[in-house]
Amino acid sequence: MEKIRNLSLKKTMVLYTILSLIVTFFLSVSIIEIAGQIQEEVWWKYVDQDEYYQAMNDRNENFEVVVPRPNQSKMSRMDWHISETCDFLRTYGVLLFSFAGCGIAVSLFYKNKLKRPIQELKMASQMIAEEDLDFHMAYENEDEMGMLCREFERMRGQLEENNRRLWQMIEDERVLRAAIAHDIRSPLVALFLVIFTVLFSSADIGSGYIKNIGGQVRSRRNLIFSKASVLFVYTTVTMLLYFIIQIIAQQMYFGYLEWGNGSELLRYFGIQILLHYALVLISMAIAVVLNSNVFSMTIVICLCMNTMIVLYGVINHLIQKAGVENFQILKYTVTGKIALLSMSPTNKECLTAVVIAAAFGIVVTLLTAWVFRKRDI
């Protein structure tokens, strides 16, 4: 039985056809013989039996005695129909049973060799179309359909493995992008920048350099603009170095890097540089205006650590009492934008962040230049 089940489709079809023809042949011969006997029994009712027996006694080698077919008018309606049916079976019985046998052979062939694998392939195709790969094909015959099912199962396994690798790559990319975003948004980066900015902005004042050079420049505010230019270079270089160090660390941890959408990453990184530069300019303004390293350090550290959230809450409450609902001032601050900017910012988010960074940067730089120009050095 196992050998028959594992026969090829062609051999199985030939086997079923031969078996069906053999069975239908013997069945046809039997039916024809039985039909002939029934027909003679029907005709015998209408034969002059004395004449028949006399003919049987007088027969010789030159003639044969048979039961003659009665006329339709002499036969009853039932006997006539029985006789015609027997004629039909004797004439077309072989052909009819041959067709029936071939039909049964095809039906058995489909049931035993095609029905189950086709159902499994159909089910597998539907599940793959629905992105469900959690199944296995159980048809394991050694025929052509078994080979097809095994190839389909191999394809399913490959798709499942590719999906697993793809999701792993997406997850690794998400972790990498989240780690980079977290580290860029981290207060440690901002703290490193603003602490240096406060020290840099007040260093030349405490050293007496400004007193010596103050009378040699046409406008002292140009000294502030030059500091702003230096701080832009410092911010950009620091962010780039931090970004490179983070990439190296991720490469060492994961063993490979998946950049994803490079334009989104560059856009995010560029906007974060602008926002951090605006924070640096705010820190410079605080250091120059207050002219005290202690107070300046305290304020800029509070800005970086989001301890100003209490003040923002009070402002939100006052604005909401004035009739503006769902207003969050944190969304319109530099530190708020640094923390809230997504890794895949929309065009609207990018425009809002650039406007906020530019507005704060320009305003605090001009304010710092004006205060520095008016101050007695």
Secondary structure in CASP SS format (residue, H / E / C, confidence):
PFRMAT SS
TARGET T0000
AUTHOR 0000-0000-0000
METHOD secondary structure of the structure
MODEL  1
M C 1.00
E H 1.00
K H 1.00
I H 1.00
R H 1.00
N C 1.00
L C 1.00
S C 1.00
L H 1.00
K H 1.00
K H 1.00
T H 1.00
M H 1.00
V H 1.00
L H 1.00
Y H 1.00
T H 1.00
I H 1.00
L H 1.00
S H 1.00
L H 1.00
I H 1.00
V H 1.00
T H 1.00
F H 1.00
F H 1.00
L H 1.00
S H 1.00
V H 1.00
S H 1.00
I H 1.00
I H 1.00
E H 1.00
I H 1.00
A H 1.00
G H 1.00
Q H 1.00
I H 1.00
Q H 1.00
E H 1.00
E H 1.00
V H 1.00
W H 1.00
W H 1.00
K C 1.00
Y C 1.00
V C 1.00
D C 1.00
Q H 1.00
D H 1.00
E H 1.00
Y H 1.00
Y H 1.00
Q H 1.00
A H 1.00
M H 1.00
N H 1.00
D H 1.00
R C 1.00
N C 1.00
E C 1.00
N C 1.00
F C 1.00
E C 1.00
V C 1.00
V C 1.00
V C 1.00
P C 1.00
R C 1.00
P C 1.00
N C 1.00
Q H 1.00
S H 1.00
K H 1.00
M C 1.00
S C 1.00
R H 1.00
M H 1.00
D H 1.00
W H 1.00
H H 1.00
I H 1.00
S H 1.00
E H 1.00
T H 1.00
C H 1.00
D H 1.00
F H 1.00
L H 1.00
R H 1.00
T H 1.00
Y H 1.00
G H 1.00
V H 1.00
L H 1.00
L H 1.00
F H 1.00
S H 1.00
F H 1.00
A H 1.00
G H 1.00
C H 1.00
G H 1.00
I H 1.00
A H 1.00
V H 1.00
S H 1.00
L H 1.00
F H 1.00
Y H 1.00
K H 1.00
N H 1.00
K H 1.00
L H 1.00
K H 1.00
R H 1.00
P H 1.00
I H 1.00
Q H 1.00
E H 1.00
L H 1.00
K H 1.00
M H 1.00
A H 1.00
S H 1.00
Q H 1.00
M H 1.00
I H 1.00
A H 1.00
E C 1.00
E C 1.00
D C 1.00
L C 1.00
D C 1.00
F C 1.00
H C 1.00
M C 1.00
A C 1.00
Y C 1.00
E C 1.00
N C 1.00
E C 1.00
D C 1.00
E H 1.00
M H 1.00
G H 1.00
M H 1.00
L H 1.00
C H 1.00
R H 1.00
E H 1.00
F H 1.00
E H 1.00
R H 1.00
M H 1.00
R H 1.00
G H 1.00
Q H 1.00
L H 1.00
E H 1.00
E H 1.00
N H 1.00
N H 1.00
R H 1.00
R H 1.00
L H 1.00
W H 1.00
Q H 1.00
M H 1.00
I H 1.00
E H 1.00
D H 1.00
E H 1.00
R H 1.00
V H 1.00
L H 1.00
R H 1.00
A H 1.00
A H 1.00
I H 1.00
A H 1.00
H H 1.00
D H 1.00
I H 1.00
R H 1.00
S C 1.00
P H 1.00
L H 1.00
V H 1.00
A H 1.00
L H 1.00
F H 1.00
L H 1.00
V H 1.00
I H 1.00
F H 1.00
T H 1.00
V H 1.00
L H 1.00
F H 1.00
S H 1.00
S H 1.00
A H 1.00
D H 1.00
I H 1.00
G H 1.00
S H 1.00
G C 1.00
Y H 1.00
I H 1.00
K H 1.00
N H 1.00
I H 1.00
G H 1.00
G H 1.00
Q H 1.00
V C 1.00
R C 1.00
S C 1.00
R C 1.00
R H 1.00
N H 1.00
L H 1.00
I H 1.00
F H 1.00
S H 1.00
K H 1.00
A H 1.00
S H 1.00
V H 1.00
L H 1.00
F H 1.00
V H 1.00
Y H 1.00
T H 1.00
T H 1.00
V H 1.00
T H 1.00
M H 1.00
L H 1.00
L H 1.00
Y H 1.00
F H 1.00
I H 1.00
I H 1.00
Q H 1.00
I H 1.00
I H 1.00
A H 1.00
Q H 1.00
Q H 1.00
M H 1.00
Y H 1.00
F H 1.00
G C 1.00
Y C 1.00
L C 1.00
E C 1.00
W C 1.00
G C 1.00
N C 1.00
G H 1.00
S H 1.00
E H 1.00
L H 1.00
L H 1.00
R H 1.00
Y H 1.00
F H 1.00
G H 1.00
I H 1.00
Q H 1.00
I H 1.00
L H 1.00
L H 1.00
H H 1.00
Y H 1.00
A H 1.00
L H 1.00
V H 1.00
L H 1.00
I H 1.00
S H 1.00
M H 1.00
A H 1.00
I H 1.00
A H 1.00
V H 1.00
V H 1.00
L H 1.00
N C 1.00
S C 1.00
N H 1.00
V H 1.00
F H 1.00
S H 1.00
M H 1.00
T H 1.00
I H 1.00
V H 1.00
I H 1.00
C H 1.00
L H 1.00
C H 1.00
M C 1.00
N C 1.00
T C 1.00
M C 1.00
I H 1.00
V H 1.00
L H 1.00
Y H 1.00
G H 1.00
V H 1.00
I H 1.00
N H 1.00
H H 1.00
L H 1.00
I H 1.00
Q H 1.00
K H 1.00
A C 1.00
G C 1.00
V C 1.00
E C 1.00
N C 1.00
F C 1.00
Q C 1.00
I H 1.00
L H 1.00
K H 1.00
Y H 1.00
T C 1.00
V H 1.00
T H 1.00
G H 1.00
K H 1.00
I H 1.00
A H 1.00
L H 1.00
L C 1.00
S C 1.00
M C 1.00
S C 1.00
P C 1.00
T C 1.00
N H 1.00
K H 1.00
E H 1.00
C H 1.00
L H 1.00
T H 1.00
A H 1.00
V H 1.00
V H 1.00
I H 1.00
A H 1.00
A H 1.00
A H 1.00
F H 1.00
G H 1.00
I H 1.00
V H 1.00
V H 1.00
T H 1.00
L H 1.00
L H 1.00
T H 1.00
A H 1.00
W H 1.00
V H 1.00
F H 1.00
R H 1.00
K H 1.00
R C 1.00
D C 1.00
I C 1.00
END
